[in-house]
Every structure is written in C-alpha cells, then in structure tokens.
Amino acid sequence: MSIHRLLSACTVTTIGLVCKAFLNFGFCKSVSVTGLHHLLHALDDNERNNGRGIVTVANHISTLDDPVTWGVLPVRCYLNLRDMRWALGASDIMFTNPVFSAFFRKGQVLETMRGKGIYQPAVDSTIDKLNSGDWVHLFGEGKVNQPYQYPLRSDNGKGEVVARLPRFKWGTGRILMETKRLPVIIPMWLSGFEDIMPEPRPQSIPAKFLPRLRQHLRITFAPPLDPAILMSVLDPLREPARYPVSEDLGNEDLGRLGVEGADGLRGPLGETEEKRRVRAALTAVVQHEVEKLGYAVSGPLLGGPSRILSTPPSSSS
C-alpha cells in the first residue's frame, strides 16, 4: 500500500469511527436509520467490478451532514477505501490552507470550484471514479439550505402549500450522462442535522464550530432509482413533452427545464441544446426523487416551519 493510500485509510477510518461514536454514545438523543440495506447491497454488488458505480444524493441541511451521516455504516466500510464515499467539497470552504487541503484530500473529497460550471476537474474526476465502480455522494443543491429556507409553492393538485428544494446543480445531470454505465442511484433524506448546526452560525469562536448535542436525527435511504426512467430521459430521440419526468414533475418543472436548462452551460466543442436539455431533465428527475422521499419522511414542508404563501409562485420558482 502506498503512503498516500495508507494516510487516506487512516483518515477515513478515524473519521468514520468518530462519527459512529457521535451517533451511538449519547451525543444524540435519538438516531433513526431506515433503508441502509439498499446502500450496503449496492456496495457488495459484483457489478462494481464491471464499472458500475454508486451515487447517493441527499438534501444538504448542515455542515456536518457529511461525514456524520456515514457513522451509520458498519465498521468494515471504514477499513476498505472502496466502500467509502467520494464527495465534492467547495474549494473556498474546505481547501483554504495546506493542512485542510491535505486532510480533505486524504478523506476522499474532490476540490470543487464554485462558479466554474460543470466542466471542471472535480466533475471529470467524479465521472472517472464512477467508471471505476466507486461510490460518490452528491449534495444536489451544492450548498447548505435549511428547511426554513426552502421555497414554497402551491400544489394545485392537492390544494396545499408544499416546500421545494432549491434547484439541483446541472453537474448532477452531466455526471449521469457521461458515465460509461448508468450508476446505481440511491436517494437519501436527512433530518435533524439542522438542529445540530443551525444557520446562521454564531460568529464567536469556538461557538461557531461547536455542534448542539442531544438532537433527534433521521437518515433515510430509498431504494435505487428505476434505471428505465433515467434511460428513457437519456434517449435522444424523445421529445421534451414525452419525458416520463415531465409527467411526474408537472408544468412548473417543464417550464424550468425550458427556461433554465441552457443557463450557464457553455461547454466544450460538441455541446448542443439537446445535451443541455437532457442534462437538465436528468437533474430534475433526481431532484424529484429526493423530494419525494423528503415528503414521505418530513411532510409537505420538508421539515420546515409553517409559513404563509403570500404571493402565487411564478412558473420558474
């Protein structure tokens, strides 16, 4: 084993055990885990050796979502780097000095440049990892958004107000489009982490970095997405109106795909409007599945407080 892998193994194992201790030794009032077997089954699948990667996608409600969430994994995962996730981390937060940079790189975090778009080395590396059968975790929103911040819209079908996650970043769609084999995609929903590290954080030190203890946490894994849905979206011969995701997400999301789908996606030679449209549709499918799980776990407001929808939402909200 190389020095790099040895240091990485030590980092991953240590952080994994610390997170497991945090979840199990009284620092949390309760920890509820549902559906972990879906991820463990994917990790044990021999198809990984044939280049089929794993993608977990979750809402992002605190700066401790990752790595604390992975304290639910069995210890055997911490002892095998291949059974631990790769993640994308913001350069301006995690890679601010040589010590932090070394720590996060050894912890299997890919440095991501905010504002540099979907054609950057971190996204390229993510695709390469998945092509090797590795596991990558994504926070589709790209930053922390706590439930009280979620935008609201009127659900005309049911006559109630529901919350939405902020739009997922288009990099999600690019990753799924460009892997050699469609990865196993497992939606996740996290709740309670916003109580451990509520936003905005205190500005004083050390309070800014200290979690609130004795909170109720809930971590839910859904079954893997049906690959047929994603493959139908990937079919370049389909018209936008025939996408299964269009039926699931409704006219509001169709408008978003049409209006925002080409936003900020100037890529390399060969980039086409069709690719942008498919990429946006794939991203919307994944977001829809994460939100659907969130509604099942946390209700129509996705765990946020009751609020009055003062003005009708626009078609692009």
Secondary structure, DSSP 8 states (H G I E B T S, - for coil): --HHHHHHHHHHHHHHHHHHHHHHSSSSSEEEEE-HHHHHHHHH-GGGGGT--EEEEE---STTHHHHGGGGS-HHHHT-GGGS-EEEEEHHHH-SSHHHHHHHHHTTEEEE-TTS-SSSHHHHHHHHHHHTT-EEEEETTSS---GGG--EEEETTTTEEEE------THHHHHHHHSSS--EEEEEEEESHHHHS-SS--SSTTGGG----S-EEEEEE-----HHHHHHHH-TTS-GGG-HHHHHH-HHHHHHHHHHTTTT---STT--HHHHHHHHHHHHHHHHHHHHHHHHHHTTTTT-------S---TT-
